Every structure is written in structure tokens, then in C-alpha cells.
């Protein structure tokens, strides 16, 4: 597993180096992000769900995600009350702590460890979180930013999110058996660029405020630990084992969603906090979850 992970780390370092050298700029990161959001990620999701064997008992995956995000939201709320931060930073914590960056981090790890089956399982886990992110978390972000939010704005946010529609279409294609060589060929071409693009983007966007890096590492460790505890409790409650258990644990410990940065910008929250939190959480997540998944992949 470590040998497989090293090329991913090197590609991320290449992205970081190209950004530092000025070869790639912030405008290039935005272009890569758009390609990921609108093309590569939806193709990967659609392909994984279209080809997966989906049974009724897999409903426990999104239910597990709902347990985890509700628990993390409650923990973040208690943290905000205890820390007594000003609204921009408090809102940034409430926006980031309950969310998961599945597309850029969780999906590649599960794909690398368990193949398309593992990818399909974490996509199903991520379904509930995606809806929660684009509704509840979006509303929380707007409330802390005093921007106000309407039901129409929430509906538009869902309708404008390609990966959400990829999940819906993937489930429909799977249920109706509409897969064919032409569709799979198109999805393979678009999806094969996913890993390269996401690793370059992670490297380019890496940024931590050095004077307070310890604080962000502790915060990331708290999120990962709380997520793993909640995820483990959900797997025990629903009796999940094997790749399904791995998907819940890998998903529950994920770093904050990159979409939260857009929410923070839109609602005038503390964007530096969001960037630093995500940047600290990604490498820590890999250090913790990679050996865990390697162990679970070897378990009978």
C-alpha cells in the first residue's frame, strides 16, 4: 500500500513545486478545479455506480454518513460555544468540521485500495454527506456570515453541483442496466484523468500559516479522531464489515470539503482558516487512514 501511495505523494509534490516555481498559477488551479468538478469527478462517480453491485442493505452507508455528520456538527457547535470566536472564524469552523472531501481525497484512496467496488461504496457513503453539505452546512455558512439564505438558493446549489447529479444518474443507470461499451468508453476517458488532476490540485492548493500550524494539526487530529469514533460506532450499529466498513471509516475521517472554501468566500467567513485547516488535515488523514485501510484490506 505504501509503495502504491508514494507516486500519489510525489505527484502532489510536483503540483506544489510547479506552483512555487510560478509554472502553474492560481488561474491554472481554478481551471483544474473546474475540470475536476464538471468532468473528471462526475465521470468517476457515474462509472463506479453504473458498474457496482448495489443491494438494499447498502442503505446503511448513507445512514452511517448521516450519523457521522450530525455528530460532527454537534461537536463543532460545542466547540464554537467554548472557544467564543468571532462570527467569521466560528462560521468557518461550523462550515468545515462536519464536512468530508470525498472527491479529492477519499475516492482516490478507496479506489487505490479496493478498486471500483471500494470507490462505489464510498460514493454511496458520500451521498448523504453531499446533500447535507449543500443544504444544512450551506445554510449554517450563510447564517454565520449574516448573508441570509432561502430555499430557492439551497435548491439552486444542489442543481448546480455536477457530482450530485452524477450520483443520481449513476444510481438510475445501475437500476435500469443502461451500461454499454460507448458509455463506458466515454466515462473511462474522462475518469482516467481524475487521479492526476486531483493530486496536482492538492499540491497546488497546499497552504498552512506556519506560526499557527500546530493549532491546525490539533484541530485536524480532533476531526479525524471524532470522525473515526463516530464511524466505528455506525459500523457496529449496522453490522458493517469488509469494504463497507472500510468505506465508512475512510469517509468519516476525511478532511473538510474544498467546497467549504467557496462557502466561506461567498459568506465572508475566515477563508485563511479554511485553507489552513484543509491543508493540515489532508496529509494527517493520509498518515492515519492509509495504514488503517491497508490493515482492513488484508482482513478476512
Order of alpha helices (4+ residues) and beta strands (2+ residues): alpha-alpha-alpha-alpha-alpha-alpha-alpha-alpha-alpha-alpha-alpha-alpha-alpha-alpha-alpha
